[in-house]
Amino acid sequence: MTTIDNGVNVQALLDAREVLKGAPEAAQFTWRASSKWTRGVHSTTTIEKFFGLGQEQTHKAQTEYASDHPAVFAAEDNGITPIEYLLVGLAGCLTAGVASVAQNRGIQLRSVEATVEGNHDIRGILGADSDIRNGYNDIKVTFHIDADASKEEIEAIVAQSQKRSAVFDALTNPTDVTVEVA
Amino acid sequence: MSAERVTTVVVGAGHAGLAASHFLTARSIDHVVLERGEVANSWRRERWESLRLLTPNWLSRLPGLDYDGPDPDGYMTAGEVAGLIDRFAAVVAAPVREQTALTALSRTEGGYRLSTGGGELLARSVVLASGACNVPVTPSFAAAVPSGVRQLTPFDYRSPAQVGEGGVLVVGASATGVQIAAELQRSGRQVILSVGEHVRLPRMYRDRDVLWWMDASGVWDQRYDEVEDLDRARRLPSPQLVGGAKRETLDLNALTELGVELVGRWAAVRDGAALFSGGLRNVCSLADLKMNRLLAGFDQWASSSSSFEEIAPTLVPARTRLKLDLGSGEIGTVIWATGFRPDYRWLDVPVLDEKGRLRHEGGVVDSPGLYALGLPLLRRRRSTFLNGIEDDARYVVDHLAAGLV
């Protein structure tokens, strides 16, 4: 039998699943981001620390993400728009899922590419029409996957990746969000 | 008042409890079968009028009681199932105590103490066969549904005539949800069906009942210790099937054809509106993939050379609504077909896991002399169906008898 390697340590994930079944408190994670306004609609968001496995954790490095809006929005375009970050999150999450599921099912991947398109009617955010929602009307992800597997197996991997995706869930299901002034 | 002593008590006089009685009698183990109501109580009182078994008659056999009626390919109504279980009780000559509800079950030295409406019992062993579907499960946000909308569970639902005017939102697309949705839509109401993860099956595959394939190909014989993800397999919703003379398929495509509107899983109530998931396409594609894999497995088992019998993928609407104002009058009734759970409120033995499920190993509960029967995938995939009880009950009673020596 040939050993497949998509670079995902599935055994560690499966072990973690077993351990966390008996330790739900350790499974409570809090992901954090903090942002600072610069000027105009440009801001910088920093991500470094999070809480998990019962204690404070730190990423290997602090990462900064610039958010701005493009020139067609009369802005300076110092970074991608916040709603584009949702697409980054979705593509990253689904792709991670594809790799993990493929590894777990013994399927060698050669390449995985995802194109994500979100249709957005900006009349909502401009307040031009109160019947139009602020967020995406719909999002379409198209995968091109080259792997040692049948089309059916690849479809099953992608479907399973959605089923386990944190970002897919966060986008498709309502979440309770509180915004307050400290 | 002194407690009555008996070797074994069976809790529940449905098909599972009576099957246990059958094997206990065969081994001359003295026992009583406690029944809160009448024999086959839930089939008499907790089912809607049009319900039929998902399994064809010829498969609906019990130990020592094969189907001998005129319609082997038909499907029994709930009333006929109650009749079958009645006959089974008579054939078994089961020592049933009807109208005797169990109120407490606790461990004693050398066995168990059972408190019932009819006094106390002491037993060396107990078989819990009180059913897997005693209490309808509804999500916590049901409490946030505005009071103008009537809420029913499958235990309350009887027929369309009982449901008032206005649209109906049926929640859940298992056998229960799709059957109730189809019946209400046919009665002239507009039905919206909220669909989460579900199991899709055609009623017939290659001119045979799909359950014939399950039975013949050995899918149902898969043991609990051979199943890859047992926890998940035990929680699987019942397949989208309905019994009837025409042997029709009742999947989401059939419902769409009838005019039922499909929406995603109902995720929350916010400001008086139901919010549905945008993940409908995913749960449908998972169900299609799993169905096709199962059917391909049948073909492989049959070494069929004929090409795969193609079944159209689930037709998901290009756009599903994500929000429904529950105060607008569009919906008069919500029917929660969101599953059931067993009722163990009387159980004072620490054998439930953190989710309230009975801890057992193929029916042998994690407390000496305590057994379970009639739960999903108790020992095999066929455990869920009437004809799955025979092997389970034989095994459990064998184990129980060995413990008495």
HADDOCK unambig.tbl for C-alpha pairs under 7 A between the chains (distance, minus, plus):
assign (segid A and resid 156 and name CA) (segid B and resid 289 and name CA) 6.61 0.50 0.50
assign (segid A and resid 159 and name CA) (segid B and resid 282 and name CA) 6.19 0.50 0.50
assign (segid A and resid 159 and name CA) (segid B and resid 285 and name CA) 6.85 0.50 0.50
assign (segid A and resid 159 and name CA) (segid B and resid 286 and name CA) 6.03 0.50 0.50
assign (segid A and resid 172 and name CA) (segid B and resid 277 and name CA) 5.06 0.50 0.50
assign (segid A and resid 172 and name CA) (segid B and resid 278 and name CA) 4.51 0.50 0.50
assign (segid A and resid 172 and name CA) (segid B and resid 279 and name CA) 5.79 0.50 0.50
assign (segid A and resid 173 and name CA) (segid B and resid 267 and name CA) 6.19 0.50 0.50
assign (segid A and resid 173 and name CA) (segid B and resid 277 and name CA) 4.82 0.50 0.50
assign (segid A and resid 173 and name CA) (segid B and resid 278 and name CA) 6.79 0.50 0.50
assign (segid A and resid 174 and name CA) (segid B and resid 267 and name CA) 6.64 0.50 0.50
assign (segid A and resid 174 and name CA) (segid B and resid 268 and name CA) 6.84 0.50 0.50
